[in-house]
Amino acid sequence: MPPLAGRGRAGSLIPVLDVIGGCGRRRTLPSHPRTPTMEETVEDPPTSAVLLEHCHFSQVIFNSVEKFYVPGGDITCYYTLTQHFIPRRKDWIGIFRVGWKTTREYYTFMWVTLPVDLNSKSDKQQEVQFKAYYLPKDDEYYQFCYVDQDGVVRGASIPFQFRPENEEDILVVTTQGEVEEIEQHNKELCEENQQLKDSCVNLQKQNSDMQAELRKKQEELETLKSISKRLEETMREQKDCWETELLQLKEQNQKMSSENEKMGVRVDQLQAQLSTQEKEMEKLVQGVQDKTEQLERLRKENGQLFLSLTQQREHQKELQWTVEEMKQKETAAAKKQQELTDQNFDLSKRLSENKIIYNVLQKEKERIEDENDLLKMENSTLLSYMGLNYDSFPYQAPTSNQGGARQNPGLVYGNPYSGIQESSAPSLLSIKKCPTCKSDFPDDLFDHTLEQHTQTLSLNCPVCDKAFPAKEKQIFEDHVFCHTL
């Protein structure tokens, strides 16, 4: 039978640590299979594979643990939560067979009930009840273990058994061989007990070290509390600043909300524009396809035009020879035109002089006609004194100029300037018309002026504004055609 561990100072279960850290391994119980609890059917407890040396067994202390419990009845587990431990909702207490290695080797478990006042600094007494139906049915050694929601053991009880009360009063009759075997087994147990005592001494030493470390931690805790107070004051001031900033952020949030609504409207507009642009893009793609087809057609036409261009270049060479000839002709025509211009200038000058003479003669004629009228009046007066009639006067004026007699019937000797008027009248009254534009020209200047006038009727090139005479229409058309090559 494995040795039992006793209670240590302040109710701590120090020897139990080596007991639960024994070399045994969790085994299944074929004769009494474990029946899951109601809680297990709903949700398994949180477990882990944390090694035993990393567990903290002194944070939860189990109280009033019996050496054995009578099978068939419910058992109540009493435990105390130290002031340095804060329980959580997923913590649980399990029944483990002595020799377990990880928290996954529990036999059954129950969820813990959280204390009413979690902030209390004193130890908190708690209890949990296991139903008899879920308890082990063999006489192996078990113990209670408190496991937090991270799967780490925070406390363990002393080992106990499930057996009847009168089992100690049974007289066991054994043979000599069984007695020797029991003695040998007791000897081994004594050696193991000695080892456990040595471990207990080491653990007590560790406990004293832990107590010293705990005092240091408490001093550090006091320092941290003072720091915490200062931090609380700082946090209170910071909280006021945060509240102010929160109000500002709320105002900014309202502004951002309104801007967000505006942006939503803007997004809708942009989506509408996007759909419109997509339609336009489709039209553009279709237009590009049409342009591509048109480009292919233009390429074919370009090939044909290139062939025709070669032919036109040959024709252009011929036209260039023709243009050279026309330039020579144009130079000769320009010289001739200059000569005609000079002649025209001389004629215009002569015409101006003739007009001046005509005006002078016209004024002289009017003066002479006035004098003639005066002479006629004087002549009539003299004839009346002489008793003669003017009509019966034997001398008549010459009749060679009918026009002059009609104009000056009272002149005895006729108009002395009638010869000049008659010689200049045909040049002023005789005119001819241009066959092209129907303009009027004097008869004596008709041939010279008509040739010059005809040259002024020119054809202007629409590309380079070069002028061509109207009679050189074919040359003009060839020139325009050269610009298209």
C-alpha positions, 0 to 999 in steps of 0.5 A: 500500500503506498504511503500516505502524506500528512498535513504540513504547517498552515494546512499546506500539503507539502508531502503530497507534491512527491506523491503526485509526482510519483513514477506511476502512470494513469491506467484505465480501469477495466473493472470500473470504467469511468462514467462521464459527468453531466458537465462532461457530456456538455463540455470537456474541462480545459486541460494541458500537458504542463509538467508538474514542476511548473505547477503552483500547488499552494494557491488553493488549499483543500481542507477536511480531506478524509483518509477514506470515503465510504462508497455509494455516498456523495462526498463534499470537497472543501477548499480555500482560495488564497488571497493571491489567487483569482478564480475564473469561470472555467476553473474546475476540481477533478479527482485524479488517481495518485501517480498522474502526469497531466491534467488530462488523466482526471477520473471525474470533475466538477466546475467550481463556483465563483465567490461572491466577492472576488475583490476581497483580500482575505481567504475564501472558503468554497466547496463542491459536491461530487455525486456518488454515481460518478465516483471511482469504485476501486480501492486505489488512492485518489486526490483532489486537484484544482485546475484553472481554465488554462489547464494548470494545477493550482492545488492538490489534496492528500491521497484518499481511498474509497472503501468501507469503514470496517475494512480495518477490523478484518483479520487477514490470515496469510501464509509464511510466503505472503508474510515475507512478501509483505515484509519485503514490500514494507521494507521497500515502502520504508525506504521510499518513506525515507526518501519522501522525508528527505524530499519533505526537508527539501520542500520545507527549505524551499517553502522558507525560501518561498516565504522570504521571496513572498515577503519581497513580493509583498514589499514590491506589491506595496511599492506597486500599490503606491505606483498604482495610486499615482497611476490612478491619479494620472489616469483620472487626469488623463480620463478628463483629457480623454473625455474632452477629446472624446467630445471633440471626436464625437463632433468630428464623427458627426462631421465625418458622417455628414461628409460620408453621406455627401461622399455616398451621394458623390459615389452614386454620381461617380458610378452613374458617370462610370456607367456612362463612360463605360457605354462611351468606351464601348462606343469608342471600342466599336469606333476603333474597330471601324477605324481599323477596318477603315485603315485596312481599306485605306492601306489597300487604297494607299497601295493603289494610290502608290501605283497611280503616284508612280504614273503621276510622277512620270506625268509630273516630269512631263508637266515640269518640262511644260512648266519650264516652257510656260515659264519662258513664255511667261517671262516673254509675256511679262516683258511684253506686258511691261512694254504694254504697261508703259504704252498704256501709261503714255496713252493715259497721259495723252488722254489726260492732256487731251481732256485738259485741252477739251475742257479749255476749248469747251470754255473758250467755245462758251466764251465765244458763243457769248461774244457771238450772241453779243455780236448778233445783238449789236449786228441786229441793232446796227441793221435796224439803224440801217433799215435792213432786215437780217433775214434779207442779208445776202451773205450766209454762214458756211454750211459745211458744218451742219452741227456747228450751224445748228449750235451757232445760228447767229454767227456770221462767219461760223464757229472758228473752233468747229474744226477742232471740235469736229476732229476731237469729237469722234475720239470722245464719242466713238467707243467699243466693248470688250468681248469678255467682260463688256467693258467700254474702250475708246476706238483709237485705244481699243486694240492696245487697251483690250490686249492689256485688259484681257491680260488682267482677266487672270486665273488665280491658283487656290493653293499658291495664289499664282495668277494665270491669264484667262486664255491659258486655262489648260496651263492653269489646270495642269498647274493645279493638278501638280499640287495634288501629286 
